[in-house]
Structure formats: structure tokens, C-alpha cells
């Protein structure tokens, strides 16, 4: 029986986020809060492994109280239990401080039920770093396996996992001892629509919420803004190249003009005759 | 932590099949500029099995010093073994800045190393600068899915670390006459202490699309309307010998596979010519293609953001314009027709 913990995050949907053109800042209220899409694949993979080998799936998140919604989403996918750490002391954490806080929570979960495997999404769509998963693995001193695109086997009895790890030009087959941490690519699975019983359970689900005082042996200097070596010094909107020349005239005239431009770069084309 | 003890700029030298990967050479170019500004040496860190000859290459591309771990235990990249070597080398020689390529290996390694050294790490950097006096690295990167740019500092910890996107920095031309110092380092770990094993590496080079290396890219987006509509992009690309790119919308709609995706969550490309066809120009897409030499946009919507980011724009129906281009190209390039008397 496996106990798998998926680490997840609620994020603003960066696809629909709007910029305030006057202040050049992001209007975060314009973006709905969603479960980080990569994390949905992490939870789905945990649920599939539970179905394959038996056991249970917990999810863990750090965030403000509304992040409960992201945990409910994971219950819809099939998670059994949800843990959340929520406290002002965690605010402003960069990836180093985030991995510290989550590690302290994982150590507390471990005491409730020993953990065999931790699964994270490849990265979050707001931070885009992919650094928290490997950070947790280092802090727990378990092997980090990033870019996992397929789980071949998790063998608790013999104490190993076998995975495919995506490379730029292929993949590698890696064996690791258990426990270990995967961070998964989105091609690892497809997240189906949630079955009705899960949705009903999720709607009522209340996760276990811990404040910083509930965690053991916490060094507060490693938390939040204080524990974050990186700071954001400046933000600015990406440079907008000035718009180019709009080609005028009928489609045929536009195509003619474009051909003039392109033929100056004739050597770049390996043209095939049409028909 | 005494920041004064830390000196020099380092680059992690990733290698594959007997060559240093392009991003590491680009980082030696970027690192050279930072090191010169600070008046400190530029070093490469080379880890692998029978990789010693690559140290000379790194020197030709700008390194003053190369630290080399050459040992069979490093035959395959494994986070555990490489991380231990990097940490030992950092603790011994104390670099102030340490750059890694934002590849699967570079990102994996840097994340683990930063945790153990308890220092800051900026991911996917696209701009680098350094303050001459303080030595503070200014690492800038797209954030929130490319909606903003942010400059990240790491004031109180060393080394200041960043992963840097491939293709955004420039490698120097190799100089055969440069000389430098090669320093042998030795691994202290044993195979039986490592908990991971690479059983097999499967290269899929033939099937893998490397649009980041293409000179000409024809990219399609949502405006093509359907999977069938997207075939226009394939046909045009084939006619002119270009590679096929796509926006996230086209990939998410299932019209084309993810390796073709250009942008924040896809590939950064720097072709000489980029055709954006039926692509609206979401910021996530723009960050992936804005460094193309010549950007040509074709879109029905005159207000599409892509027109603010292209060199030449055509407001029109791709299904009308592109077939005309496909007819015109072979004739023109093969010299049957001359345009505007300029050719």
C-alpha cells in the first residue's frame, strides 16, 4: 500500500491575466484562481498509481485560505486527504523558502502516515521555475527525479521506482530507490472529467489546515520573505517592438510586396515546386 | 556569509555526445562580459566521463579556468552525483556568480545545488547584467507566463545563481590562440552511495523536431480554425523548406504536437524569418519568437497584437494569401518572375 503525497498550488490563470495599461501592472483580480495545470497531472498520476498498487493519495499546498478550492479540485480528481499550511509567516516566500515550509509540513504528514512517494507538477504557471520539487527532495534527502513523463513501476516491496525521464532529444530510463520525488511533465497522463461521487465528496471536503505553530522544529528565519535569498527588484512590461509595415492593396499586391522583401533572403529558402 | 570571499563567474559546461552543448558556449560568451565588467576570471565547470578534451574548447570560447571532474561515476548525468561535485567545487573555490543552461539537466542540477548551498536561483533568465561595484547580478526573466519582465537580485547569498534560456545569449567566436588553466578536481563519492541509476538512454533525434535550430519557421495559430485548416501551415512550410511552429492554442486544440509549440511553455526560437499565420500574438507566444530576424504576420483581425510585434503585416485571410505565396515562391526563387526590380 502506497502513500503518495502530491504537492500542489493555486495560481492565477496567466492565460487570461490582464495588464493595466496605465500603471503597467498586472490586474490579478482579472484572472481566476485555478489549480496549477501541471499539478493536476501530478495528482492524476498519484491517483492512477493508487489504483494500480493500492494505497492513498494526500495533497499538500501552501497558500491563503481560498486555496482550499484547489485542494477540493484535487479531491475531484481522486485525492483522499488534503493538507494546507496557511500563515502570514509564509508570505513572500521564494522557491527556497517555499521548499522549506513544504518540507516541514511533509515531515508532519510523515508522522501521521509514512510517505513512499512525492509527486509535483513540472512547474507552476505563475512562477515558471520548477525549483520547488527538487528543493523539497534535497531537504528530505531523497532522490529528485524531474521531467518524468512515464512511470513504469513503483515497487514498494523491493524499494524502487522505474521511470522515463524526458530529455531534449529523447528520454532516459532511470531507477531510483524509494522514497523519492517525481516532478511530472504534462504528457504523463490526461486528466479526465471528475466522476460525480468525487465531485460530491469534493464539494463538502474540509482539508486539514496548519499554521506555522502547528509545525515542528521550524526555523522561522528560513520562512517567507525573510527566508528568501532572491528578491524582485523591478518589474516592467515586456518591450513592445514598434509595429512594422502594414502591407497595402489587394491580396495580390500585398503578396507581391512581401515577395520583394523575402527574395532579398532568397538563400534561406529551399523551395519545392508546387504541383 | 562573507561575500568578499566569493570571486569569479562560473558556467556549468553541459555536454552531450562528446561536445559542449550550444547553450553552455553561449553562457561562456555572456559570462565573459560579466567577468570583464567585474575584472574577475571566468571559469567553466566540466563534469563527466572522459570529457577532459572539452576543457580546451571552453577556453577557446572564453574561459580562463576550467575545473574538471573526469571520472566513470559521472558517465551518466545524475542529480545526486553531479550535485555533490558542484557543491564541493563551489565550497572550495567560492564563485560569486554561477550560470547554468535552462535545459532539463541545467535546471535540475541548479535547483538541487541552490537548496544545499542555501542560495538564490533565478530560473529561465533572458537578460543578465552585473553591478560593477557591488557585484550584484541582475538576472531578468519573463514572469507570470510572460506577462511581465522581472529583475531578480540575490543580495546576501553567494554564489548568485541563474539558469539561462538557450538561444538568448551570444557565444563568442572560438579563438584557437587563447590559453587558460585546467584544474583537475576529484570525486569523493562511491557508486554504492548513489540511489539512482540510468538504465538506458533513448535518443529520438530523428523524430524530434528541433525548431529552435531552424532558419525559417512557419507558425500557425487559432486563426486557422481546425486541424484541417492547420494543414495549410504544413503545406506552406514544405513548399519553402521551413520548419513548422505553433501557438499554444493550436497545440492545446490538438492540431499539432507540443514540440512545435513556440513560446513561454514551449520553445524559444530565433530563426532568420518567422511567419506568424493566424496567430493573435499572446504575450506567451511573443516571448518565444520576438528575437526572430524578420517577422511576418498574416491575420484577419487588424487589431491582433501580433501586428505590433512584426516587421511586415498583412491583414487578410490566410487561406487566400498563403496559397498565393505558395504559387509565387517557386517561380520567383527559381528566377521565373522578378519582383519590383530589386532582386
Interface residues (C-beta under 8 A of the other chain):
Chain A: X12 X14 X15 X17 X19 X26 X94 X95 X96 X99 X125 X126 X127 X128 X129 X130 X131 X133 X134 X135 X137 X138 X139 X143 X144 X145 X146 X147 X162 X165 X166 X167 X168 X169 X170 X171 X172 X173 X174 X175 X176 X177 X180 X187 X228 X229 X230 X231 X232 X233 X234 X235 X236 X237 X238 X239 X240 X241 X242 X243 X244 X245 X246 X247 X251 X252 X254 X255 X256 X257 X258 X259 X260 X261 X262 X263 X264 X265 X266 X268 X269 X270 X271 X272 X273 X274
Chain B: X76 X79 X80 X83 X103 X104 X107 X108 X110 X111 X112 X114 X115 X116 X118 X119 X120 X121 X122 X123 X124 X138 X142 X143 X144 X145 X146 X147 X148 X149 X150 X151 X152 X153 X154 X155 X156 X157 X195 X196 X197 X198 X199 X200 X201 X202 X203 X204 X205 X208 X210 X215 X216 X238 X239 X240 X241 X242 X258 X264 X265 X272 X273 X282 X283 X284 X286 X287 X290 X294 X295 X296 X297 X307 X308 X309 X310 X311 X312 X313 X314 X315 X316 X317 X320 X321 X324 X325 X326 X327 X328 X329 X330 X332 X333 X334 X339 X340 X342 X343
